[in-house]
Amino acid sequence: GHENVYMPMFIPESLLQKEKDHVEGFAPEVAWVTYGGSEELEERLCVRPTSETLFCDHYKNIIKSYRDLPKLYNQWCSVVRWEKTTRPFLRTREFLWQEGHTMHETAQEAVAETEMILNLYADFCEQKLAMPVVRGKKTDSEKFSGAEATYTIEAMMHDGKSLQAGTSHYFGDHFAKAFEIEFQNRENKPQTPHQTSWGVSTRLLGGIIMTHGDDNGLALPPAIAPIQVVVIPVAQHKEGVIEKAQEVKERLAKLFRTDIDISDNSPGWKFAQYEMKGVPLRVEIGPKDMEKGQCCIARRDTGEKTFVPLTELESAVQKLLQDVHDNLYAMASKNLEDNTFDMTSWEEVKEMAQGKGGFARTKWCGSLECELAMKEKAGVSSRCMPLKQSGTEGKCVMCGKPATTDIYWGVAY
């Protein structure tokens, strides 16, 4: 139900300045355009770090009545944030993402949207990317600039570090007031709408690589693998082998994203090449297989080989692709589970952070002082307050006072 739209890349400085918390939060990362050709601009233009201000400028002109709400927008674009330290996929100065922007009649509707999107992101990560996540809420110091609440999904990488895989923000009416957006409500009185925004980016590609990859290269979840099945003819110089392989490829291509390699590279080279690319299944067929009316299917995740009658080819591939997904998810879940620790002291957390890493699940009193002390003394940042709370009482991991919430700590990318 969300409409795809597109906003400009350049934002006038005066527009960005309208929401104080927002501009302060982004100021260190903003890239500015000061010249157009050889002429200095009268007003600096910000290269889009995110688009809340642009959407608000648009909302102001189109939202007049409760009948105009909700406004449900999404845009696919690139943004620029001037990171001091970059990492491929994870933290780059320019990155691709989708950013959703919505306006609602009531706070309840906006909060429901924020939570719905968070769960949509989490389901996508788990059901399509085979990447288990912790669903939670950011602390006030870690929330998005200008937001009233930020919800997050946190994933665990191979090396025990955390990856913020997606976020969903509830803004309340902060931006709407700053941009003087009002509508006539059902009682014919002026009212301020409530806003959300949310996004996932190419950081998810980094997450896929570091969740499932191994020493042989990528291991891609079948749902998003560009090639789900690759057909490799064995002894292709022999009569009829390439033709049979082409026939197998054409059958599979009706149901799956399928490729075939009939180059003159050796079968061994081809096997290694497609393992490195992360192709979930490799179908091998040679003269002996043709005689027996079968093919050999190798899995990328386990390396296991299965001989399958050609009469059962499609159903076997369908099942094996599901098995690959399930196994990738199970291995990633075990990594998350094995590296999530319940801890009661900051010294324990520090030892974990300096060792193999992981998530420390503790109690927290909710104070900024204790959160900053954890960063300074234990070397970890708050990842999220999980939506699934234990409900048990306890003491803050830092100060020992009565706790108000469960919280996850970790070292993050």
N, C-alpha and C positions, 0 to 999 in steps of 0.2 A: 503493500500500500504506500510505499515511499516513492516519491518522484525524483528521477535523476535530473539534476540541474548542473550548471557550471557558473562559478563566480570568477572575477578577474584575479590575476596573479599579484597585481600591485595594489597596495592599500595606502591611501594618503595618511600621513602622520596624524593629522587632526582627527581622523576617524578612529585610529588605533588608540588615541589618547582618551577617548570618551569613557572607557571603563578602567578606572585607576588600578585595581588589583591585577587585572588582566595584563595591562601594558607593563607594569612593574615586574610581573612574573616572567614575561617574555623578553624584556629589554636586553639581557645579556646575550640572547641568541638571535636577535633580529639582524638581518642583512638589509642595508639601505641603498637605494638608488638615488644618487645626487645629481647625476648628469644625464641629459637626453641628447645623445650625439655629442656635440661640442659645447652645448649650452647648459649652464647650471640651472637646475630646477628651482622654481619659486618655493615649492614645498617638497620635502623629502618623501619618497615612496618606499614603503616597507615591502620586501619580498615576502609573500604570504607564509607565515609560520603556522597559521590556522585561520579559520574564516568566520569566527563568531561575529566580529564587527561588521563584516560585509553582509552577512545574512540579516543582522539587526537593522542595518541601513535599508535593506530591502523590505523586511517585515513592516517597518514604520510606514511604508507607502501602500502596503496591500492589506494590512489587518485593520479593519474598521469595526467589525461586528463579531459577536460570538459565532455567527454563522460562517465566518471565514476560518474558523479553527476546527480541528488542529491543522497546522501546516507541517507536512512531513516531507523533508527534503534529504537528498543524499548527493554527494558529488565525489567522483573519482578524479584525483589530481595529484600533483607533486607539491611538496612544501619544502621550505628551506629553514633550517635552524643551525646557526653557526657553532657547531660543536667544536670544543677544543681538542678532544681526543676522539678520533673516529674508529669504527670497526665495521668491516663489510657486513651489510644487511642490518646489523644491530643498532648502530649509531652512526648514521651518515648525514652529511650536511644537507643533501637533498634526498628526499625519499618519497616513494609513491604510497598513497593510502586511499581509503575511502573515509570521508568524514560525513556523518549524518548530523542534521540540524533540524530541530523540531520546536514548535511553539504550541502551547496548550492553554485551554480555558482555565484549568484548575491545577493546583500543586499536586493533587492526588494523581491526576492523569499524567503529569510530567514525570513524577517519581515512578509510576507504573511503566512508562516508556523506558526510562533509564534502566530499570531492573530487567525488563523484557529483553532489551538489547544485550545486556550483560550475559543473560542466560543463552541468548542466541549465539553469541561469540563462543561461550564455553561449550555449547553443544557442537558447534562447528569444529572447534579444536579437537574435541574428543571423538566425535563420530566421523569426521572426514580426515583430520590430520593425525589421528591416533595419538594425540598429545594431551595427557591428563592435566587438569589445571585446578588450582585452588581459587574459589570464588570468594571475593571479599570486598571490603571497603577501605579506602586509603585513610590515613590519619590526616588531621587538618594541615600538618606541615608538608605532606606529600601530595595533597590533592591538586587538581588542575587550577591554574591561575584564574581567579574569578568565580570558581565553582562553589556551590554550597556543599555538595557531596560528590566524591568520585568513587566509582565502583571499578574493580579491577579483576582480571584473571591473571594468576601468577603460575608460571610453568617452571619445572625443574630440568636443567640441562644435565648432560652426561657428567660434567665436572663438578656438580653440586651447586652451581650458581643459579640464581633465580633470573627469570626473564619475564618482564611485564609484557604480556602477550596481547592485551587489548584493554581499553578503558571506556567507561560510559559515565557521563557527567550530568548532574542535575544542578542547574544554575539558579533555581528560584526565579525571582523577578529582578535580579541585580542588573543584568544587561538591559532588560526592557525599560527599567526606570532611567538608566543612563542615556538611553536612546529615545526616551519619551514615547514609547510604544503603548498605546491605549486602545481599548475596544469597548463598544457598548455591550454590556452584559445582558442577561435575560431579564433583568429588572430595569433595563434601559438606563443603567448608570455606568460611568466610566470605570474600567477595571484594567489592571496590568496583567498581561499573560505570563505564563511560566515556561521556561526554556530548558532544552537539553541539547547536548551534542555528544558524539561518540565516534570511535574510530579504531580500525586495525590497519597495519601497514605491512610493507615488505619485511619488517622485522620478523614476521611469521615464517618467512623463508629461512632466516637464520635459525629460528626455533626448530623447524623441521630438520635442518642439517644437524644441529647439535643434540636433538632428541634421539634421532634414529640412525645417523651416520656411523660408520665404523672404519676400520683400517683399509677396507677395500673401496671406500668412497661413499656416495649417497645411498640411502635406502628410503625410497619414497613411498608414502602411503598410497595405496591403489586409487583412492578417490580423486587425488590431484596429480597423479603421475602423468606427464604428457604422453608417455608411451607406457601402457599397462602390460603389454605382451610384445616380446620381440621374437620373431621366427628366425632361427639359424639353420640353414641347410648344412648337413655334415657330408663330406665327400661329394661336394656339389658338382665336381667334374664328371661324376658318373651319370649315366643316362637317366633322365626322368626325375632326378632329385630336385633341381631348381623348380621344375614345373609343379611337383607335389608340394614343395614348400610354399609356392605362390598360391596354390589351391587352399592350403591350410590358412595362409594369411588372409585370403579373401573371405573365408568362412568366419574367422575370428573378428575381422574388421566390421562385420555387420553388428556386433555386440560390444566390442571393446576397442579402445585406442591401440591399434596394432601397427607394428612396423616389421620390415624384413631386411636382412642384411645379406645381399648376394655379391658383395665386394670380393676381391681376390685375397683379402686378409685371411689368415688361418682361423679355424674355429676357436682355438685357444685365445687368440687375440680378441676375437669378437666377444667371447664369454667375459673376459676381463673388462672390455670396453663398456658393455651394458651393465655389468655389476657396478662399475664406477659411476655410471649415470643413474643408478638406483632403480632400474626397470624391475618391477615386482616379479614378473614371470618371464622365463626364457623357454621357448618351445624348440626343441632340437628334433630334426628328422633326417634320416639317412637311409641308405639302401636296405639295411637289415630291418629298420623300423617299417619301411614300405612293405617288405615281405610279410611282416607280422601284422600289418594294418594298425600300427600304433605310432605314438610319438613319445618323447621324453620331455617332461616339464620340470624345470629347476626353479626353486624359490630363491629370491634374493635375500630374504631375511634369515633363513636357516641353511641355505645351500642344499637342502634336501631334494632328491630327484624322485619323480614318480613316472612310471610307464602307464600311459593312458590309451585305451583303444580309440581310434579315430572316430568311431561311432558315438563316443561319449565326450568328445573334445570340448564342446561349448559348456556343458554342465560341469565338467571337471575344472575348467578355467574359472568359471564363476565361483565355485566353491573354494578353490585355492586362493583367489584374490581376497575373498572374505577371511580365509584363514591367515593370510599375510597381515591384513589389517588387525585382526584380533590379537595376533602374536606381537605385533609392534606395540599395540596399546598395552598389552599385558606386561611387556618388558619395561615400557616407560612408567607404568603404574608401580611396578616393583621398585624401580629406581627412585620414584617419588616417595613411596612408603618407607623404603630402607634408609632414606636420607632425611626423614622428618623426625625430629627428636623432641620429646617433652622435657623441658628444662626448668629449673627453679632458681638458678643464680646466673648473674651476668658473666661470672668467671667460666662457667660451663659453656656458655654461648661463645665466648671469646676463644676457648679451646677448640670448639667445633669449627669456627670461622677460620682459624689459623691452620686447621688440619684439612680434612677432606671436604669440608663445606657441607651445605645442606640447609634445611629449614629448621630453625629453632622455634618451637611452639611454646609460648610462655603466657603468664598472666601479666597484665599491665594496668597501672593506675590511671592512665589516660593523660598524664602530664607531659608537656613539651620538654620539661627539664630532664625527665627520665628517658625520653626518646632520644634527645641529643646526647645524653650521657652514654647510652647504648652505642651510639655511633662512634663516640670518642674513645670509650673504654673497651668495648667489645668488638669494634670494627665492623658492625653490621648496620643496615638500615631497616626500618620497618617496611615489610612487604604489604601486609594487609591485616585487617581485623576480619577473620573468616565469617561468612554469613552463617555457617553452621557453628554456633557457639556451644561449648561443653555444658554451660550452665552451672558449673561447679565454682565454689568460692575459692579464693586463693590470695596470695600476696604478690605484689608487683616484683618483677624480676630484678629491678634496680634499687628501689627505695624500701621495699618490704612492707609498704602500706597496703591496705585492702585494695584488691584489684577490681576494675570495672569491666574488663573485657579480656578475651583470648586474643593473642596477636602472633603473627608470624614474623620472624626476623631472618635476614639472610644477606649474603653478598650478591649484588645484582649486576647484570650487564647494563 
